[in-house]
Amino acid sequence: MDALSRAPDGAGVTHARVAALRSEAEALYLGTRPKTRAAAGAAAHLFEGVPMHWMTDWSTPVPLIIEQAVDARLRDVDGHSYDDFCLGDTAALFGHGPAPVAEAISRQANRGLATMLPSPDAAAVGDLLARRFRLPQWQIASTASDANRFAIRAARAATGRPRILVFDGAYHGAVDEVFVEIGPSGRTVNRPSLVGEPRDLSALTRAVPFNDLDQLEAALADHTVACVIAEPAMTNCAMVLPQPGFHEGLREITRRHGTLLLIDETHTLSTGPGGYSRRYGLSPDLFVVGKAIAGGIPAAVWGMSEETAARFKIARSNLPPGHSGIGTTLSGSPFQLAALRATLEQVATEAAYAHMEKLADRMEAGLAAILDTAGLPWHVARCGARVEIVRAPNPLSNGAEARRAHYPTVETAIHLALLVRGVLISPFHDMMLASPATSEEQVDHLISAMREVTGRLVG
Ligand SMILES: Cc1ncc(COP(=O)(O)O)c(C=O)c1O
């Protein structure tokens, strides 16, 4: 039990208790889900039995098969319901199938789904994005991974510089060049888990620790870095929040060295209607948000400041006609535009965020009280509607600390024990989201299930 052997002393979390919690939950899961078990056996022609290989990363012994997802509730093929706090790892931040989005896409289905031409919604979507995120120029992509790739390309074109910089421990989607970390030697290396990557990614990508402005300054000093790509708070490891002054320093240093700042708000859209950037007054040169931005259908957007767009335009105009390396066939489709417009106009509203924030307050207070009562040296971190239990006593500073706060054995036992109690949280760490469709009763259910599970862990 690798990670547990590093578990904080004095917490009373023992190997035996974690194993008992896990095996009891596993027996209950398998014993009460005959159709789920049968479905797993039937998926012989899906690689690893699932349509996307990381669906096996959940805590369940066989994949949970969801028959229906509505609002913040799921029902599996065996008829069990779940209060969903994972919400498709943010893709369903605004609830599953928000009615305005469902209506807009069904209306659009009768008018054409993929034309490779703008629909009448296009200009309205541009206006809505500009007003909401306060950047003047926008493009549509199909995934946040694509949007990040395109924004990085635009940054390189605009600056004429080859390199990019990423914070150690961050994730920005399936963007090849970003899959680096700080290795044991202190140098940037390819992530060891990366499959099929023959290149040394450190040739063009530098990694520095989040919250470390001195290392950032040193890494930008040779003026070869086109852009820094950053989440405003790191959400893809145990949550790491920016320390006071970090964002001001990041902006000042990048400007001084002529490096563009690309803020990826795919997860931190949980912070407010204009993301973390609007709530806390950041001023990125490039901006990306995907996942929930079109209510759960595959769409992402990337925006540019006036100056970045002008520089990008000049760089493009200096090239011969042909492939730019930016764009995919279905990007900017009428289907995406209809869903984007409905989400921006009717779903991701101020009122929706007020509800999310209120429920996240309730979640944060309830979870913190559980940790306190149990005497566990863990804490609750929060980014608007995104709440997380972090297995360290104090706020984390960077990716290395986040890796040390990751206890896979404990986490999967907790996740499965919650799941058999009808509560679903993120499979990757203890992340929970509040949507506009989430109710107080659901939050109370999460808290009581977490209290029971935590009680079992500490005895
Ligand atoms: C911050 C961030 N950016 C980008 C992505 C990529 O999103 P997608 O997988 O939808 O392309 C993710 C996915 O988790 C993410 O967390």
The ligand as a Gaussian input file, in Angstrom:
#p B3LYP/6-31G(d) Opt

LIG

0 1
 C       -7.178000      23.132000     -17.433000
 C       -7.506000      22.223000     -18.569000
 N       -7.300000      22.615000     -19.815000
 C       -7.602000      21.842000     -20.864000
 C       -8.142000      20.596000     -20.685000
 C       -8.469000      19.743000     -21.870000
 O       -9.830000      19.591000     -22.023000
 P      -10.352000      18.547000     -23.100000
 O       -9.978000      17.196000     -22.558000
 O      -11.830000      18.743000     -23.109000
 O       -9.694000      18.841000     -24.376000
 C       -8.366000      20.129000     -19.401000
 C       -8.926000      18.790000     -19.170000
 O       -9.049000      18.293000     -18.080000
 C       -8.063000      20.963000     -18.320000
 O       -8.253000      20.566000     -17.056000

